[in-house]
Amino acid sequence: MERFFGTLKRYLKQIQFDNKTALDGLLKDFGYWYNQIRPHQNLGGLTPLEAWDGVDAFDLNQPPKEIRFYQAWDGLLCGFHIRR
C-alpha cells in the first residue's frame, strides 16, 4: 500500500483537478492503470491483475487476444492493456 500511495501522490502532484467529482474520476483511472496496465517489478513484470489471476504473461504458446494502448491524465498514465 505504501508503494501505491507513493506512486499516486507523485502523479497527483502533476495534474490539476477542480472538484471532488473530477478527483473521483482521476482516482478511478489511476486504479485501473496501476492494477491492469502498469507492470510491477516486484511481480516479475506482471500487473497485479495478472499476478492475482495466475496468468503466465511470458508463455509464448498463448499469445494475447488483444493489445490496445491506454492513456489517461493527459498522457501521464500510459501503457498497453493486454487481454489474454
Backbone bond lengths (Angstrom), bond angles and torsions (degrees), N, CA, C in turn:
res aa  C-N    CA-C-N  psi(-1)  N-CA   C-N-CA  omega(-1)  CA-C   N-CA-C  phi
1 M - - - 1.444 - - 1.527 111.26 -
2 E 1.318 116.65 -35.00 1.463 118.72 179.66 1.523 110.98 -62.23
3 R 1.315 117.32 -40.65 1.462 121.50 178.51 1.532 109.94 -63.97
4 F 1.341 116.44 -42.76 1.465 121.28 179.28 1.527 110.43 -58.28
5 F 1.335 116.79 -51.93 1.459 120.12 -177.70 1.529 112.09 -67.91
6 G 1.325 117.36 -34.91 1.461 119.92 176.24 1.518 111.54 -62.88
7 T 1.330 116.36 -43.46 1.463 120.63 177.95 1.522 110.33 -66.32
8 L 1.326 116.99 -43.62 1.466 121.18 179.50 1.527 110.62 -59.29
9 K 1.317 117.50 -47.74 1.468 120.61 -179.06 1.524 111.62 -61.87
10 R 1.323 116.59 -40.53 1.463 120.28 -179.54 1.528 110.89 -62.10
11 Y 1.327 116.95 -40.34 1.459 120.06 -179.86 1.529 112.14 -77.55
12 L 1.332 117.83 -37.72 1.465 120.24 -179.83 1.529 112.16 -62.51
13 K 1.315 116.72 -30.24 1.468 120.19 178.87 1.527 111.92 -65.79
14 Q 1.335 116.89 -17.21 1.455 121.00 -175.52 1.527 113.67 -97.96
15 I 1.324 117.28 -0.76 1.461 119.56 -176.07 1.521 110.11 -132.70
16 Q 1.312 115.97 149.23 1.460 120.78 178.63 1.526 109.72 -107.14
17 F 1.314 115.57 144.69 1.462 120.98 175.88 1.515 107.98 -140.31
18 D 1.329 115.44 151.80 1.457 120.49 -170.95 1.525 115.31 -95.39
19 N 1.329 116.79 -29.41 1.463 118.64 -173.23 1.522 110.81 -155.01
20 K 1.314 115.40 178.42 1.465 121.26 -178.04 1.524 111.73 -63.21
21 T 1.320 117.02 -37.41 1.464 120.14 179.57 1.521 110.48 -62.87
22 A 1.320 117.17 -42.64 1.461 121.24 177.45 1.524 110.60 -63.70
23 L 1.326 117.32 -41.37 1.459 121.60 178.72 1.525 110.64 -63.41
24 D 1.322 117.88 -41.36 1.464 121.01 178.04 1.526 110.85 -57.64
25 G 1.331 116.80 -43.96 1.462 120.64 178.30 1.513 112.27 -65.02
26 L 1.325 116.52 -41.28 1.461 120.56 178.04 1.524 111.31 -62.60
27 L 1.323 117.04 -41.45 1.468 120.89 179.63 1.527 111.56 -66.09
28 K 1.319 116.56 -36.80 1.469 120.14 177.07 1.534 109.89 -64.24
29 D 1.336 116.47 -46.06 1.464 120.60 177.75 1.528 110.86 -59.86
30 F 1.324 116.64 -43.05 1.457 120.65 -178.46 1.529 110.99 -63.98
31 G 1.323 117.11 -44.86 1.462 120.33 179.42 1.524 112.05 -60.20
32 Y 1.312 116.69 -41.33 1.466 121.14 177.41 1.526 110.47 -62.74
33 W 1.335 115.97 -49.22 1.457 120.43 -179.48 1.532 111.33 -61.39
34 Y 1.328 116.48 -45.30 1.465 121.17 -175.24 1.528 111.68 -65.92
35 N 1.328 117.37 -38.20 1.462 121.15 -174.10 1.525 114.80 -95.57
36 Q 1.342 117.50 -22.80 1.462 118.16 -174.49 1.523 114.94 -122.10
37 I 1.320 118.18 -13.23 1.462 121.17 -177.41 1.533 111.94 -113.15
38 R 1.309 116.72 -48.08 1.465 122.56 -171.36 1.533 111.33 -78.27
39 P 1.336 118.16 118.86 1.471 119.91 174.25 1.530 109.97 -70.05
40 H 1.316 116.15 145.23 1.461 121.68 -177.90 1.530 110.21 -112.81
41 Q 1.295 115.73 128.76 1.460 121.26 -178.98 1.526 111.26 -58.40
42 N 1.326 117.47 -43.30 1.467 120.51 -177.77 1.521 113.44 -70.93
43 L 1.335 116.97 -9.99 1.472 121.21 176.41 1.522 110.76 -105.80
44 G 1.322 116.34 19.21 1.455 120.54 177.76 1.517 113.83 68.52
45 G 1.329 117.29 29.59 1.450 121.19 179.14 1.522 114.27 88.62
46 L 1.329 116.97 4.80 1.461 121.42 177.03 1.525 109.92 -90.50
47 T 1.308 116.00 160.00 1.460 119.91 169.20 1.528 107.08 -83.17
48 P 1.328 119.00 160.68 1.463 119.52 176.63 1.532 112.74 -56.88
49 L 1.332 117.53 -37.53 1.461 119.49 179.03 1.528 111.41 -64.79
50 E 1.330 117.50 -42.57 1.465 120.26 177.59 1.526 110.99 -62.23
51 A 1.330 116.70 -42.95 1.465 120.30 178.86 1.527 110.61 -63.71
52 W 1.316 116.95 -42.88 1.467 121.71 -179.78 1.526 111.00 -62.88
53 D 1.338 116.05 -41.35 1.464 121.37 -178.21 1.523 113.12 -80.86
54 G 1.324 117.55 -5.40 1.463 120.91 179.95 1.518 113.20 71.70
55 V 1.314 117.27 29.20 1.461 122.44 -178.57 1.523 109.90 -76.12
56 D 1.341 115.66 136.05 1.461 119.96 170.95 1.524 106.71 -95.95
57 A 1.310 116.29 91.16 1.460 121.78 -174.96 1.519 112.72 -68.29
58 F 1.306 117.87 -11.06 1.453 121.35 -176.19 1.529 112.53 -108.22
59 D 1.339 117.36 12.05 1.462 122.97 177.29 1.532 108.51 -77.10
60 L 1.311 117.06 108.83 1.460 121.43 -177.38 1.523 112.60 -70.09
61 N 1.340 117.92 -15.78 1.459 121.04 178.76 1.523 112.34 -82.47
62 Q 1.322 117.88 -9.58 1.460 123.09 179.35 1.527 109.37 -122.03
63 P 1.323 117.75 78.75 1.470 119.00 -179.29 1.527 111.23 -66.63
64 P 1.305 117.86 155.68 1.463 120.80 178.98 1.532 111.58 -62.01
65 K 1.331 115.65 147.33 1.463 121.03 176.44 1.525 110.94 -79.28
66 E 1.320 115.61 -31.84 1.459 120.00 -178.39 1.526 109.03 -155.33
67 I 1.317 115.88 140.95 1.459 122.27 174.18 1.522 106.68 -130.33
68 R 1.335 115.83 124.06 1.463 118.24 176.81 1.524 109.43 -137.88
69 F 1.309 113.80 146.44 1.456 120.79 -178.57 1.522 109.37 -77.09
70 Y 1.330 116.48 137.82 1.459 122.66 178.35 1.517 108.38 -118.96
71 Q 1.331 115.08 137.07 1.465 120.27 177.68 1.521 109.02 -146.25
72 A 1.316 116.36 135.71 1.468 122.38 177.28 1.521 108.33 -147.99
73 W 1.324 115.18 170.16 1.463 122.53 177.51 1.528 110.63 56.78
74 D 1.302 116.83 47.12 1.468 122.06 179.09 1.528 112.56 55.03
75 G 1.325 116.41 37.24 1.457 121.53 176.47 1.512 115.51 91.21
76 L 1.330 118.65 -4.73 1.473 120.01 178.68 1.525 111.59 -67.32
77 L 1.322 116.26 -38.26 1.451 120.99 178.42 1.527 107.24 -105.35
78 C 1.296 116.86 114.75 1.456 118.62 178.48 1.521 110.05 -150.62
79 G 1.304 114.62 162.30 1.457 121.82 179.85 1.508 108.74 161.44
80 F 1.319 116.00 -168.77 1.453 121.13 -177.13 1.524 109.89 -112.61
81 H 1.332 115.01 129.29 1.466 120.74 172.55 1.514 106.00 -88.68
82 I 1.313 116.59 118.89 1.461 121.92 -177.77 1.515 108.34 -111.90
83 R 1.337 115.68 115.70 1.460 120.74 178.91 1.518 108.46 -95.94
84 R 1.317 115.44 127.42 1.465 121.02 -178.61 1.499 111.93 -111.65
